[in-house]
C-alpha cells in the first residue's frame, strides 16, 4: 500500500523543510524569488513571473516551495502534460519543469523533498507518472534521479532548450536526458526504501552483458566557471557517448559506484 503523503513528510523532515503549494500571487512570489536566485539572468529579468506561475497553478499545475524557518530555500514547478504509449493512446503525466534549491542549501536533501511532495500531489490527483529533463553532466542530479528516486531514463535530446544565458547554464548547450518516474512502481518503492544500488559493472561484464560506462565530471558547474574549454570537452564527449550508445540499442540502466552513467541492455 502506497502512502505517498507519509513518504513526502519523511523526506521533508529529513531535509528540515516545510514544503507547501502556494496558490496566490503573493505567496507565489516566494517561488519566483528562488528561481531568480538560482538562474540569475544577465539582464536582471525573472526566469518565470509570478503571474505566469499563477496561471499554471490555476490551470491545474503545481507550484511548491520548501521553507526552512519560514525562509524559502527551494521551489519546483510542474504542469499537466500528455504522452503517447506504445499503442498510440494518450496518457496524462505531470511534467516537472523547474526545480531549484538556492546556494547554501544544496546537498541537504531539499531537492528530494520537493520531488516527494510532487509525487504525493500527483497520486492524490490521479496521476501516476512524473516526467522531467535533466543535464547528464550534473552528477548529483543523476544520482538523485536514478538511485534515490528510482526514475527510468527514456530519451536524450541535444540542445533541448537551446541557449540559456543564466547563472548556471551560461550558454552551455542544453543536452538533456528524459526521466520517467513511475510513481507506484516496485522500482520507485525500492528506491524510496533506501536507495537503489549502483550497477556492478565488473559483474555485468563478466556475465557477458554489453556495458558502456560514460564518465561524468565531478562538478560541471565548477568546471564551467573555471575553464570553459574543459566544460565544452565534457559536453562533447558525454553527448557523443550517449548518442553512440543509444544508436547501438543501449539504454541508461543506472550509475556505477563512482557516479558515472552506465549504459546496457534493459532487463539483461
LOMI-749586 format. One record per residue (C-alpha): z, x, y; residue in one letter. Coordinates in nm, 4 decimals, decimal comma, always signed. Last residue first. Layout:
% LOMI-749586
+----------+----------+----------+---+
:        w :        u :        v : r :
+----------+----------+----------+---+
:        Z :        X :        Y : A :
...
+----------+----------+----------+---+
//
This chain:
% LOMI-749586
+----------+----------+----------+---+
:        w :        u :        v : r :
+----------+----------+----------+---+
:  -1,9316 :  +1,9694 :  -0,8050 : X :
:  -1,8442 :  +1,6369 :  -0,6389 : X :
:  -2,0250 :  +1,7468 :  -0,3224 : X :
:  -2,2329 :  +2,0581 :  -0,3699 : X :
:  -2,1130 :  +2,3429 :  -0,1524 : X :
:  -2,0490 :  +2,4568 :  +0,2017 : X :
:  -1,7179 :  +2,6096 :  +0,3106 : X :
:  -1,6177 :  +2,6341 :  +0,6757 : X :
:  -1,3819 :  +2,9199 :  +0,7634 : X :
:  -1,0094 :  +2,8632 :  +0,8086 : X :
:  -0,8845 :  +3,1781 :  +0,6326 : X :
:  -0,7780 :  +2,9914 :  +0,3182 : X :
:  -1,1245 :  +2,8370 :  +0,2896 : X :
:  -1,2443 :  +2,5208 :  +0,4581 : X :
:  -1,3735 :  +2,1954 :  +0,3179 : X :
:  -1,6719 :  +2,0450 :  +0,1344 : X :
:  -1,9322 :  +2,0765 :  +0,4110 : X :
:  -2,2589 :  +1,9817 :  +0,2445 : X :
:  -2,5337 :  +2,1582 :  +0,0531 : X :
:  -2,8868 :  +2,0290 :  -0,0042 : X :
:  -3,0661 :  +2,3533 :  +0,0799 : X :
:  -3,1595 :  +2,2166 :  +0,4241 : X :
:  -2,7884 :  +2,1528 :  +0,4801 : X :
:  -2,7096 :  +2,5164 :  +0,4070 : X :
:  -2,9886 :  +2,6553 :  +0,6236 : X :
:  -2,8941 :  +2,4342 :  +0,9175 : X :
:  -2,5272 :  +2,5242 :  +0,8799 : X :
:  -2,5969 :  +2,8966 :  +0,8570 : X :
:  -2,8322 :  +2,8785 :  +1,1543 : X :
:  -2,5819 :  +2,6986 :  +1,3762 : X :
:  -2,2981 :  +2,9299 :  +1,2765 : X :
:  -2,5001 :  +3,2398 :  +1,3711 : X :
:  -2,6421 :  +3,1027 :  +1,6960 : X :
:  -2,3069 :  +2,9783 :  +1,8246 : X :
:  -2,1273 :  +3,2988 :  +1,7245 : X :
:  -2,3875 :  +3,5134 :  +1,8986 : X :
:  -2,3678 :  +3,2931 :  +2,2068 : X :
:  -1,9913 :  +3,3430 :  +2,2207 : X :
:  -2,0462 :  +3,7185 :  +2,1944 : X :
:  -2,2923 :  +3,7090 :  +2,4842 : X :
:  -2,0495 :  +3,5038 :  +2,6947 : X :
:  -1,7695 :  +3,7565 :  +2,6502 : X :
:  -1,4140 :  +3,6952 :  +2,7716 : X :
:  -1,4012 :  +3,3254 :  +2,8623 : X :
:  -1,6346 :  +3,2207 :  +2,5824 : X :
:  -1,4362 :  +3,4285 :  +2,3316 : X :
:  -1,1093 :  +3,2657 :  +2,4407 : X :
:  -1,2589 :  +2,9194 :  +2,3851 : X :
:  -1,4064 :  +3,0364 :  +2,0525 : X :
:  -1,0647 :  +3,1200 :  +1,9101 : X :
:  -1,0527 :  +3,2760 :  +1,5608 : X :
:  -1,4313 :  +3,2763 :  +1,5347 : X :
:  -1,5831 :  +3,0990 :  +1,2339 : X :
:  -1,7352 :  +3,2406 :  +0,9140 : X :
:  -1,9586 :  +3,0030 :  +0,7195 : X :
:  -1,8804 :  +3,0423 :  +0,3484 : X :
:  -2,1537 :  +2,9400 :  +0,1058 : X :
:  -2,0882 :  +2,8114 :  -0,2437 : X :
:  -2,3201 :  +2,7257 :  -0,5315 : X :
:  -2,0846 :  +2,6492 :  -0,8171 : X :
:  -2,0878 :  +2,8735 :  -1,1230 : X :
:  -1,7229 :  +2,8327 :  -1,2222 : X :
:  -1,6518 :  +3,1844 :  -1,0934 : X :
:  -1,7936 :  +3,0771 :  -0,7558 : X :
:  -1,5606 :  +2,7778 :  -0,7444 : X :
:  -1,2619 :  +2,9895 :  -0,8459 : X :
:  -1,3348 :  +3,2534 :  -0,5828 : X :
:  -1,3835 :  +2,9895 :  -0,3124 : X :
:  -1,0551 :  +2,8105 :  -0,3732 : X :
:  -1,1190 :  +2,5425 :  -0,1102 : X :
:  -0,8225 :  +2,4833 :  +0,1188 : X :
:  -0,5597 :  +2,2353 :  +0,0035 : X :
:  -0,5399 :  +1,8856 :  +0,1547 : X :
:  -0,2467 :  +1,8080 :  +0,3808 : X :
:  +0,0978 :  +1,6767 :  +0,3012 : X :
:  +0,0933 :  +1,3026 :  +0,2439 : X :
:  -0,1540 :  +1,2477 :  +0,5264 : X :
:  -0,4202 :  +1,4472 :  +0,3448 : X :
:  -0,3558 :  +1,2708 :  +0,0150 : X :
:  -0,3832 :  +0,9269 :  +0,1785 : X :
:  -0,7027 :  +1,0364 :  +0,3521 : X :
:  -0,8590 :  +1,1440 :  +0,0238 : X :
:  -0,7421 :  +0,8262 :  -0,1515 : X :
:  -0,9394 :  +0,6244 :  +0,1037 : X :
:  -0,7984 :  +0,3620 :  +0,3433 : X :
:  -0,9099 :  +0,5217 :  +0,6704 : X :
:  -1,2479 :  +0,6551 :  +0,5689 : X :
:  -1,2747 :  +0,9120 :  +0,8482 : X :
:  -1,6365 :  +1,0175 :  +0,8966 : X :
:  -1,6630 :  +1,3374 :  +1,0994 : X :
:  -2,0003 :  +1,4395 :  +1,2436 : X :
:  -2,0656 :  +1,8094 :  +1,3140 : X :
:  -2,1710 :  +1,9038 :  +1,6647 : X :
:  -2,3794 :  +2,1644 :  +1,8481 : X :
:  -2,3082 :  +2,1302 :  +2,2210 : X :
:  -2,4890 :  +2,4356 :  +2,3549 : X :
:  -2,2455 :  +2,6387 :  +2,5719 : X :
:  -2,2865 :  +2,5287 :  +2,9352 : X :
:  -1,9202 :  +2,5994 :  +3,0163 : X :
:  -1,7917 :  +2,3981 :  +2,7159 : X :
:  -1,4221 :  +2,4035 :  +2,8021 : X :
:  -1,3857 :  +2,3914 :  +3,1803 : X :
:  -1,6878 :  +2,1701 :  +3,2300 : X :
:  -2,0626 :  +2,2034 :  +3,2713 : X :
:  -2,1875 :  +2,0140 :  +2,9664 : X :
:  -2,5499 :  +2,0815 :  +2,8674 : X :
:  -2,6933 :  +1,8533 :  +2,5994 : X :
:  -2,4699 :  +1,6118 :  +2,4131 : X :
:  -2,5986 :  +1,6815 :  +2,0598 : X :
:  -2,7011 :  +2,0429 :  +2,1183 : X :
:  -2,7973 :  +2,0858 :  +1,7503 : X :
:  -2,6990 :  +1,7994 :  +1,5230 : X :
:  -2,4944 :  +1,8006 :  +1,2045 : X :
:  -2,4298 :  +1,5207 :  +0,9579 : X :
:  -2,1725 :  +1,3975 :  +0,7105 : X :
:  -1,8345 :  +1,5678 :  +0,7230 : X :
:  -1,5509 :  +1,3855 :  +0,5492 : X :
:  -1,2160 :  +1,3288 :  +0,7194 : X :
:  -0,8936 :  +1,4113 :  +0,5341 : X :
:  -0,6666 :  +1,4060 :  +0,8392 : X :
:  -0,4736 :  +1,7311 :  +0,7920 : X :
:  -0,7300 :  +1,9212 :  +0,5857 : X :
:  -1,0725 :  +1,8298 :  +0,7234 : X :
:  -1,0137 :  +1,7076 :  +1,0784 : X :
:  -0,7137 :  +1,9231 :  +1,1636 : X :
:  -0,8601 :  +2,2407 :  +1,0127 : X :
:  -1,1952 :  +2,1954 :  +1,1894 : X :
:  -1,0113 :  +2,1167 :  +1,5129 : X :
:  -0,8131 :  +2,4409 :  +1,4914 : X :
:  -1,1306 :  +2,6394 :  +1,4162 : X :
:  -1,3331 :  +2,5291 :  +1,7158 : X :
:  -1,6772 :  +2,6673 :  +1,6230 : X :
:  -1,7882 :  +2,3567 :  +1,4305 : X :
:  -1,7634 :  +2,1505 :  +1,7513 : X :
:  -1,6593 :  +1,7968 :  +1,6708 : X :
:  -1,8168 :  +1,4522 :  +1,6564 : X :
:  -1,6389 :  +1,1267 :  +1,5830 : X :
:  -1,6343 :  +0,8372 :  +1,3386 : X :
:  -1,3498 :  +0,6023 :  +1,2451 : X :
:  -1,3847 :  +0,3729 :  +0,9446 : X :
:  -1,1744 :  +0,0859 :  +0,8058 : X :
:  -1,1939 :  -0,1615 :  +1,0936 : X :
:  -1,0118 :  -0,4952 :  +1,0522 : X :
:  -0,8294 :  -0,4827 :  +1,3863 : X :
:  -0,4934 :  -0,3712 :  +1,2440 : X :
:  -0,6868 :  -0,1075 :  +1,0481 : X :
:  -0,8362 :  +0,0250 :  +1,3721 : X :
:  -0,5038 :  +0,0284 :  +1,5583 : X :
:  -0,3274 :  +0,2163 :  +1,2776 : X :
:  -0,6091 :  +0,4714 :  +1,2580 : X :
:  -0,6223 :  +0,5197 :  +1,6356 : X :
:  -0,2468 :  +0,5888 :  +1,6399 : X :
:  -0,2973 :  +0,8370 :  +1,3560 : X :
:  -0,5625 :  +1,0125 :  +1,5656 : X :
:  -0,3384 :  +1,0343 :  +1,8726 : X :
:  -0,0517 :  +1,1722 :  +1,6631 : X :
:  -0,2858 :  +1,4289 :  +1,5075 : X :
:  -0,3868 :  +1,5503 :  +1,8533 : X :
:  -0,0201 :  +1,5759 :  +1,9521 : X :
:  +0,0635 :  +1,8035 :  +1,6572 : X :
:  +0,2109 :  +2,0773 :  +1,8830 : X :
:  -0,0912 :  +2,3087 :  +1,8792 : X :
:  -0,1683 :  +2,2113 :  +2,2393 : X :
:  +0,0991 :  +2,1162 :  +2,4902 : X :
:  +0,0597 :  +2,3998 :  +2,7417 : X :
:  -0,2978 :  +2,3052 :  +2,8267 : X :
:  -0,3583 :  +1,9321 :  +2,8164 : X :
:  -0,4318 :  +1,7492 :  +2,4946 : X :
:  -0,7671 :  +1,5760 :  +2,4655 : X :
:  -0,9518 :  +1,3209 :  +2,2566 : X :
:  -1,2853 :  +1,1697 :  +2,3557 : X :
:  -1,5479 :  +0,9614 :  +2,1773 : X :
:  -1,3663 :  +0,8163 :  +1,8781 : X :
:  -1,6276 :  +0,5740 :  +1,7474 : X :
:  -1,4587 :  +0,2857 :  +1,5664 : X :
:  -1,6734 :  +0,1517 :  +1,2869 : X :
:  -1,8674 :  -0,1663 :  +1,2134 : X :
:  -2,1243 :  -0,1923 :  +0,9357 : X :
:  -2,4977 :  -0,2584 :  +0,9430 : X :
:  -2,6793 :  -0,3001 :  +0,6126 : X :
:  -2,9597 :  -0,0560 :  +0,5280 : X :
:  -2,8670 :  -0,0207 :  +0,1619 : X :
:  -2,7391 :  +0,3350 :  +0,2148 : X :
:  -2,5093 :  +0,2120 :  +0,4923 : X :
:  -2,6117 :  +0,1629 :  +0,8536 : X :
:  -2,3733 :  +0,2407 :  +1,1374 : X :
:  -2,2144 :  +0,0375 :  +1,4151 : X :
:  -1,9871 :  +0,1136 :  +1,7092 : X :
:  -1,6559 :  -0,0018 :  +1,8591 : X :
:  -1,5184 :  +0,2213 :  +2,1329 : X :
:  -1,2698 :  +0,5054 :  +2,1316 : X :
:  -1,0823 :  +0,7011 :  +2,3977 : X :
:  -0,8022 :  +0,9509 :  +2,3437 : X :
:  -0,5273 :  +1,0957 :  +2,5602 : X :
:  -0,2737 :  +1,3763 :  +2,5664 : X :
:  +0,0116 :  +1,5070 :  +2,7838 : X :
:  +0,1007 :  +1,2032 :  +2,9963 : X :
:  +0,4568 :  +1,2708 :  +3,1246 : X :
:  +0,7067 :  +0,9961 :  +3,0389 : X :
:  +0,9350 :  +1,2435 :  +2,8586 : X :
:  +0,6378 :  +1,3281 :  +2,6395 : X :
:  +0,3611 :  +1,0717 :  +2,6660 : X :
:  +0,0522 :  +1,0365 :  +2,4476 : X :
:  -0,2152 :  +0,8084 :  +2,5913 : X :
:  -0,4499 :  +0,5741 :  +2,4109 : X :
:  -0,7677 :  +0,3971 :  +2,5149 : X :
:  -0,9154 :  +0,1607 :  +2,2602 : X :
:  -1,2308 :  -0,0493 :  +2,2612 : X :
:  -1,2684 :  -0,4252 :  +2,2620 : X :
:  -1,4878 :  -0,4897 :  +2,5653 : X :
:  -1,1839 :  -0,4962 :  +2,7975 : X :
:  -1,0854 :  -0,1491 :  +2,6732 : X :
:  -1,4317 :  -0,0076 :  +2,7457 : X :
:  -1,4452 :  -0,1789 :  +3,0861 : X :
:  -1,1040 :  -0,0459 :  +3,1891 : X :
:  -1,2015 :  +0,3063 :  +3,0865 : X :
:  -1,5140 :  +0,2661 :  +3,3008 : X :
:  -1,2995 :  +0,1565 :  +3,5967 : X :
:  -1,0656 :  +0,4512 :  +3,5394 : X :
:  -1,3498 :  +0,7000 :  +3,5661 : X :
:  -1,4732 :  +0,9380 :  +3,2978 : X :
:  -1,5322 :  +1,3107 :  +3,3250 : X :
:  -1,3994 :  +1,2945 :  +3,6786 : X :
:  -1,5520 :  +1,4771 :  +3,9751 : X :
:  -1,4358 :  +1,8128 :  +4,1118 : X :
:  -1,7842 :  +1,9628 :  +4,1430 : X :
:  -1,7301 :  +2,2183 :  +3,8645 : X :
:  -1,5829 :  +1,9543 :  +3,6347 : X :
:  -1,2479 :  +2,0249 :  +3,4726 : X :
:  -1,2553 :  +1,9031 :  +3,1131 : X :
:  -0,8882 :  +1,9214 :  +3,0166 : X :
:  -0,7115 :  +1,8364 :  +3,3428 : X :
:  -0,9711 :  +1,5708 :  +3,4227 : X :
:  -0,9354 :  +1,4185 :  +3,0763 : X :
:  -0,5562 :  +1,4045 :  +3,1067 : X :
:  -0,5775 :  +1,2479 :  +3,4527 : X :
:  -0,8201 :  +0,9838 :  +3,3264 : X :
:  -0,5753 :  +0,8828 :  +3,0544 : X :
:  -0,2905 :  +0,8469 :  +3,3043 : X :
:  -0,5184 :  +0,6493 :  +3,5389 : X :
:  -0,5463 :  +0,3966 :  +3,2562 : X :
:  -0,1960 :  +0,2802 :  +3,3527 : X :
:  -0,3138 :  +0,1732 :  +3,6971 : X :
:  -0,6418 :  +0,0173 :  +3,5845 : X :
:  -0,4558 :  -0,1891 :  +3,3273 : X :
:  -0,4971 :  -0,1593 :  +2,9498 : X :
:  -0,2787 :  +0,1281 :  +2,8316 : X :
:  -0,2504 :  +0,1869 :  +2,4545 : X :
:  +0,0665 :  +0,3875 :  +2,3973 : X :
:  +0,1613 :  +0,7017 :  +2,2055 : X :
:  +0,5206 :  +0,8210 :  +2,2501 : X :
:  +0,5493 :  +1,1929 :  +2,1949 : X :
:  +0,7721 :  +1,4383 :  +2,0088 : X :
:  +0,4808 :  +1,5640 :  +1,7941 : X :
:  +0,6748 :  +1,4950 :  +1,4725 : X :
:  +0,7904 :  +1,1618 :  +1,6122 : X :
:  +0,4327 :  +1,0669 :  +1,6995 : X :
:  +0,3139 :  +1,1550 :  +1,3488 : X :
:  +0,5971 :  +0,9518 :  +1,1916 : X :
:  +0,5136 :  +0,6507 :  +1,4090 : X :
:  +0,1454 :  +0,6728 :  +1,3197 : X :
:  +0,2194 :  +0,6918 :  +0,9472 : X :
:  +0,4604 :  +0,3987 :  +0,9790 : X :
:  +0,1923 :  +0,1941 :  +1,1531 : X :
:  -0,0633 :  +0,2930 :  +0,8916 : X :
:  +0,1475 :  +0,1443 :  +0,6139 : X :
:  -0,1078 :  +0,1471 :  +0,3335 : X :
:  +0,0000 :  +0,0000 :  +0,0000 : X :
+----------+----------+----------+---+
//
